[in-house]
Amino acid sequence: MATGGRKTQLQVTHTLSKTINYNDTGITAGVVVGILPAGAVAHITRVLTSTAFNGTTSVALSVGTTATGTQFINATDVRTAAARFDTVVPIASAGPYASDTTIYASVAFGGTTGSAGVATVVVEYCPNIG
């Protein structure tokens, strides 16, 4: 009996990342973190704040599949320096994605915008290898 060929592709985790600065153009309307390829499954989203955002009331960072979406992270507080938040992607938003899907990060400032703040957004995913 004949046997079929084997697929020997590596099953590795990929990442998208973007550094978000308090004064980035379009930060409140959403900036592109990257694009998940069709068939990808998202696992976890990380937010690492290296410089505290100093908005006067609150500073909430969200990550999603629309410009101000919250499908991955909904309003993580980035007012603390050296903070790290690891958030598992909710099953309803994990995929696999039918088509290439853009991932966005946005920041909502309560009060005034402030004059400092840097955070890095990282989305870990597995591409479609099947």
DRENPA-3360 file (N, C-alpha, C; in nm, 2 decimals, always signed):
BEGIN
1 = MATGGRKT = +0.08/-0.12/+0.00/+0.00/+0.00/+0.00/+0.09/+0.12/+0.00 ~ +0.06/+0.22/-0.08/+0.14/+0.34/-0.10/+0.10/+0.44/+0.02 ~ +0.20/+0.51/+0.06/+0.18/+0.62/+0.16/+0.20/+0.75/+0.10 ~ +0.13/+0.85/+0.15/+0.14/+0.99/+0.10/+0.27/+1.06/+0.15 ~ +0.30/+1.17/+0.09/+0.42/+1.24/+0.13/+0.39/+1.31/+0.26 ~ +0.49/+1.35/+0.33/+0.48/+1.41/+0.46/+0.50/+1.56/+0.45 ~ +0.43/+1.64/+0.53/+0.46/+1.78/+0.54/+0.56/+1.79/+0.66 ~ +0.66/+1.86/+0.64/+0.76/+1.88/+0.74/+0.79/+2.02/+0.78;
9 = QLQVTHTL = +0.69/+2.10/+0.76/+0.71/+2.24/+0.79/+0.72/+2.26/+0.94 ~ +0.80/+2.36/+0.98/+0.82/+2.38/+1.13/+0.69/+2.45/+1.18 ~ +0.65/+2.41/+1.30/+0.54/+2.47/+1.36/+0.59/+2.57/+1.47 ~ +0.61/+2.69/+1.43/+0.67/+2.79/+1.52/+0.57/+2.90/+1.54 ~ +0.59/+2.97/+1.65/+0.51/+3.09/+1.68/+0.57/+3.21/+1.61 ~ +0.49/+3.29/+1.55/+0.53/+3.41/+1.49/+0.48/+3.53/+1.57 ~ +0.53/+3.65/+1.55/+0.49/+3.77/+1.62/+0.47/+3.89/+1.53 ~ +0.38/+3.97/+1.57/+0.37/+4.11/+1.51/+0.40/+4.20/+1.63;
17 = SKTINYND = +0.47/+4.31/+1.60/+0.49/+4.40/+1.71/+0.50/+4.55/+1.66 ~ +0.47/+4.64/+1.75/+0.47/+4.78/+1.71/+0.49/+4.86/+1.84 ~ +0.58/+4.96/+1.84/+0.60/+5.05/+1.95/+0.51/+5.16/+1.93 ~ +0.43/+5.19/+2.04/+0.33/+5.30/+2.04/+0.38/+5.41/+2.12 ~ +0.39/+5.53/+2.06/+0.44/+5.65/+2.14/+0.32/+5.74/+2.16 ~ +0.32/+5.82/+2.27/+0.21/+5.91/+2.31/+0.17/+6.00/+2.19 ~ +0.27/+6.04/+2.11/+0.25/+6.14/+2.01/+0.24/+6.09/+1.87 ~ +0.22/+5.96/+1.85/+0.21/+5.90/+1.72/+0.08/+5.96/+1.65;
25 = TGITAGVV = +0.10/+5.98/+1.52/-0.01/+6.03/+1.44/-0.12/+5.92/+1.44 ~ -0.24/+5.96/+1.47/-0.35/+5.86/+1.46/-0.36/+5.77/+1.58 ~ -0.29/+5.80/+1.69/-0.29/+5.70/+1.80/-0.43/+5.68/+1.86 ~ -0.51/+5.78/+1.86/-0.65/+5.77/+1.92/-0.74/+5.70/+1.82 ~ -0.71/+5.71/+1.69/-0.79/+5.65/+1.58/-0.75/+5.51/+1.55 ~ -0.63/+5.47/+1.60/-0.58/+5.34/+1.57/-0.46/+5.34/+1.47 ~ -0.35/+5.27/+1.52/-0.24/+5.26/+1.43/-0.22/+5.11/+1.40 ~ -0.16/+5.08/+1.29/-0.15/+4.94/+1.24/-0.03/+4.87/+1.32;
33 = VGILPAGA = -0.06/+4.76/+1.38/+0.04/+4.68/+1.45/+0.11/+4.59/+1.34 ~ +0.02/+4.53/+1.26/+0.07/+4.44/+1.15/-0.05/+4.36/+1.09 ~ -0.02/+4.27/+1.01/-0.13/+4.19/+0.94/-0.11/+4.04/+0.97 ~ -0.22/+3.98/+1.02/-0.22/+3.84/+1.04/-0.25/+3.77/+0.91 ~ -0.18/+3.67/+0.86/-0.21/+3.61/+0.73/-0.33/+3.52/+0.74 ~ -0.40/+3.50/+0.63/-0.52/+3.41/+0.62/-0.48/+3.28/+0.68 ~ -0.57/+3.22/+0.76/-0.54/+3.09/+0.83/-0.47/+3.10/+0.96 ~ -0.43/+3.22/+1.00/-0.35/+3.23/+1.13/-0.44/+3.22/+1.25;
41 = VAHITRVL = -0.39/+3.17/+1.36/-0.46/+3.16/+1.48/-0.38/+3.24/+1.59 ~ -0.44/+3.35/+1.64/-0.38/+3.43/+1.74/-0.38/+3.37/+1.88 ~ -0.27/+3.38/+1.95/-0.26/+3.32/+2.08/-0.27/+3.42/+2.20 ~ -0.18/+3.51/+2.20/-0.16/+3.60/+2.32/-0.12/+3.74/+2.27 ~ -0.16/+3.84/+2.34/-0.12/+3.98/+2.31/-0.05/+4.03/+2.44 ~ +0.06/+4.09/+2.41/+0.14/+4.14/+2.52/+0.15/+4.29/+2.51 ~ +0.15/+4.36/+2.62/+0.17/+4.51/+2.62/+0.28/+4.53/+2.72 ~ +0.39/+4.59/+2.67/+0.50/+4.62/+2.76/+0.52/+4.77/+2.76;
49 = TSTAFNGT = +0.50/+4.84/+2.88/+0.51/+4.98/+2.89/+0.65/+5.02/+2.94 ~ +0.73/+5.08/+2.86/+0.86/+5.12/+2.90/+0.87/+5.26/+2.95 ~ +0.78/+5.35/+2.91/+0.77/+5.48/+2.96/+0.62/+5.51/+2.99 ~ +0.59/+5.54/+3.12/+0.46/+5.56/+3.16/+0.39/+5.67/+3.08 ~ +0.26/+5.65/+3.04/+0.18/+5.75/+2.97/+0.13/+5.85/+3.08 ~ +0.15/+5.98/+3.06/+0.11/+6.07/+3.17/-0.02/+6.15/+3.14 ~ -0.12/+6.09/+3.09/-0.25/+6.16/+3.07/-0.30/+6.20/+3.20 ~ -0.38/+6.30/+3.21/-0.43/+6.35/+3.34/-0.52/+6.26/+3.42;
57 = TSVALSVG = -0.60/+6.18/+3.35/-0.70/+6.10/+3.42/-0.68/+5.95/+3.40 ~ -0.68/+5.91/+3.28/-0.66/+5.77/+3.25/-0.60/+5.76/+3.11 ~ -0.53/+5.64/+3.08/-0.48/+5.62/+2.95/-0.50/+5.47/+2.93 ~ -0.59/+5.44/+2.83/-0.63/+5.30/+2.81/-0.59/+5.26/+2.67 ~ -0.51/+5.15/+2.66/-0.47/+5.10/+2.53/-0.55/+4.98/+2.49 ~ -0.60/+4.98/+2.37/-0.68/+4.86/+2.32/-0.62/+4.81/+2.19 ~ -0.64/+4.68/+2.17/-0.59/+4.61/+2.05/-0.70/+4.53/+1.99 ~ -0.72/+4.54/+1.86/-0.82/+4.47/+1.79/-0.81/+4.46/+1.64;
65 = TTATGTQF = -0.91/+4.41/+1.58/-0.91/+4.39/+1.43/-0.98/+4.50/+1.36 ~ -1.02/+4.60/+1.43/-1.07/+4.73/+1.37/-0.99/+4.84/+1.43 ~ -1.00/+4.96/+1.37/-0.91/+5.07/+1.41/-0.91/+5.10/+1.56 ~ -1.03/+5.10/+1.62/-1.04/+5.12/+1.76/-1.10/+5.00/+1.83 ~ -1.07/+4.88/+1.77/-1.13/+4.76/+1.82/-1.07/+4.71/+1.95 ~ -1.15/+4.63/+2.02/-1.11/+4.57/+2.15/-1.11/+4.42/+2.15 ~ -1.10/+4.36/+2.03/-1.12/+4.21/+2.02/-1.00/+4.14/+2.09 ~ -0.88/+4.20/+2.10/-0.77/+4.13/+2.17/-0.75/+4.18/+2.31;
73 = INATDVRT = -0.75/+4.31/+2.32/-0.73/+4.38/+2.45/-0.83/+4.49/+2.46 ~ -0.90/+4.50/+2.58/-0.99/+4.61/+2.60/-0.94/+4.70/+2.71 ~ -0.89/+4.82/+2.68/-0.86/+4.92/+2.77/-0.76/+4.88/+2.88 ~ -0.64/+4.84/+2.84/-0.53/+4.81/+2.94/-0.47/+4.94/+2.98 ~ -0.45/+4.96/+3.11/-0.40/+5.09/+3.16/-0.25/+5.09/+3.14 ~ -0.20/+5.20/+3.07/-0.06/+5.21/+3.04/+0.00/+5.33/+3.11 ~ -0.05/+5.36/+3.23/+0.00/+5.48/+3.31/+0.11/+5.44/+3.40 ~ +0.16/+5.31/+3.39/+0.27/+5.27/+3.48/+0.39/+5.22/+3.40;
81 = AAARFDTV = +0.50/+5.27/+3.43/+0.62/+5.23/+3.36/+0.66/+5.09/+3.41 ~ +0.73/+5.02/+3.32/+0.78/+4.89/+3.34/+0.67/+4.79/+3.37 ~ +0.55/+4.82/+3.31/+0.44/+4.73/+3.33/+0.43/+4.63/+3.21 ~ +0.39/+4.51/+3.24/+0.37/+4.41/+3.13/+0.24/+4.34/+3.15 ~ +0.16/+4.34/+3.05/+0.03/+4.27/+3.05/+0.02/+4.16/+2.95 ~ +0.00/+4.04/+2.98/-0.01/+3.93/+2.89/-0.16/+3.89/+2.89 ~ -0.22/+3.90/+2.77/-0.36/+3.87/+2.76/-0.39/+3.76/+2.66 ~ -0.45/+3.65/+2.70/-0.48/+3.55/+2.60/-0.59/+3.60/+2.51;
89 = VPIASAGP = -0.58/+3.58/+2.38/-0.67/+3.62/+2.28/-0.80/+3.55/+2.31 ~ -0.92/+3.61/+2.32/-1.04/+3.54/+2.35/-1.07/+3.45/+2.23 ~ -1.13/+3.33/+2.26/-1.15/+3.23/+2.16/-1.24/+3.28/+2.04 ~ -1.33/+3.37/+2.07/-1.41/+3.42/+1.96/-1.33/+3.51/+1.86 ~ -1.21/+3.55/+1.90/-1.13/+3.64/+1.82/-1.00/+3.57/+1.77 ~ -0.98/+3.45/+1.81/-0.85/+3.38/+1.79/-0.83/+3.34/+1.64 ~ -0.94/+3.31/+1.57/-0.92/+3.26/+1.44/-0.95/+3.11/+1.43 ~ -0.92/+3.04/+1.32/-0.83/+3.09/+1.21/-0.90/+3.19/+1.13;
97 = YASDTTIY = -0.83/+3.29/+1.08/-0.88/+3.40/+1.00/-0.90/+3.36/+0.85 ~ -1.02/+3.39/+0.80/-1.05/+3.36/+0.66/-0.97/+3.43/+0.56 ~ -0.92/+3.55/+0.59/-0.84/+3.64/+0.50/-0.74/+3.71/+0.59 ~ -0.64/+3.78/+0.52/-0.54/+3.86/+0.59/-0.62/+3.96/+0.67 ~ -0.58/+3.97/+0.80/-0.65/+4.06/+0.89/-0.55/+4.16/+0.96 ~ -0.58/+4.28/+0.95/-0.50/+4.39/+1.00/-0.53/+4.40/+1.15 ~ -0.42/+4.41/+1.23/-0.44/+4.43/+1.38/-0.40/+4.58/+1.41 ~ -0.48/+4.64/+1.49/-0.46/+4.78/+1.53/-0.45/+4.80/+1.68;
105 = ASVAFGGT = -0.38/+4.90/+1.72/-0.37/+4.95/+1.86/-0.42/+5.09/+1.86 ~ -0.49/+5.12/+1.97/-0.54/+5.26/+1.99/-0.53/+5.30/+2.13 ~ -0.52/+5.42/+2.16/-0.51/+5.47/+2.30/-0.62/+5.58/+2.32 ~ -0.69/+5.56/+2.43/-0.79/+5.66/+2.47/-0.74/+5.73/+2.59 ~ -0.72/+5.86/+2.58/-0.68/+5.95/+2.68/-0.79/+6.01/+2.76 ~ -0.80/+5.99/+2.89/-0.90/+6.06/+2.97/-0.83/+6.19/+3.02 ~ -0.90/+6.30/+3.00/-0.84/+6.42/+3.03/-0.75/+6.47/+2.92 ~ -0.63/+6.53/+2.95/-0.54/+6.58/+2.84/-0.45/+6.46/+2.80;
113 = TGSAGVAT = -0.39/+6.48/+2.68/-0.31/+6.37/+2.62/-0.18/+6.35/+2.70 ~ -0.12/+6.45/+2.76/+0.01/+6.43/+2.83/+0.13/+6.45/+2.73 ~ +0.25/+6.43/+2.79/+0.37/+6.45/+2.71/+0.47/+6.34/+2.72 ~ +0.43/+6.22/+2.76/+0.52/+6.11/+2.76/+0.44/+5.98/+2.75 ~ +0.51/+5.88/+2.71/+0.45/+5.74/+2.70/+0.50/+5.66/+2.59 ~ +0.54/+5.54/+2.62/+0.59/+5.44/+2.52/+0.55/+5.30/+2.56 ~ +0.48/+5.23/+2.47/+0.44/+5.09/+2.50/+0.46/+5.01/+2.37 ~ +0.50/+4.89/+2.39/+0.52/+4.80/+2.28/+0.41/+4.69/+2.28;
121 = VVVEYCPN = +0.34/+4.68/+2.17/+0.23/+4.58/+2.15/+0.29/+4.46/+2.07 ~ +0.27/+4.34/+2.13/+0.32/+4.22/+2.06/+0.20/+4.12/+2.05 ~ +0.18/+4.07/+1.93/+0.07/+3.97/+1.91/+0.14/+3.84/+1.86 ~ +0.12/+3.73/+1.94/+0.18/+3.60/+1.90/+0.08/+3.52/+1.83 ~ +0.12/+3.45/+1.72/+0.02/+3.37/+1.64/+0.09/+3.26/+1.57 ~ +0.02/+3.16/+1.53/+0.07/+3.05/+1.44/+0.01/+3.07/+1.31 ~ +0.09/+3.07/+1.20/+0.04/+3.08/+1.07/-0.03/+2.95/+1.03 ~ -0.11/+2.96/+0.92/-0.17/+2.84/+0.86/-0.06/+2.76/+0.80;
129 = IG = -0.04/+2.64/+0.85/+0.06/+2.55/+0.80/+0.01/+2.42/+0.74 ~ -0.13/+2.41/+0.75/-0.19/+2.29/+0.71/-0.20/+2.27/+0.56;
% end
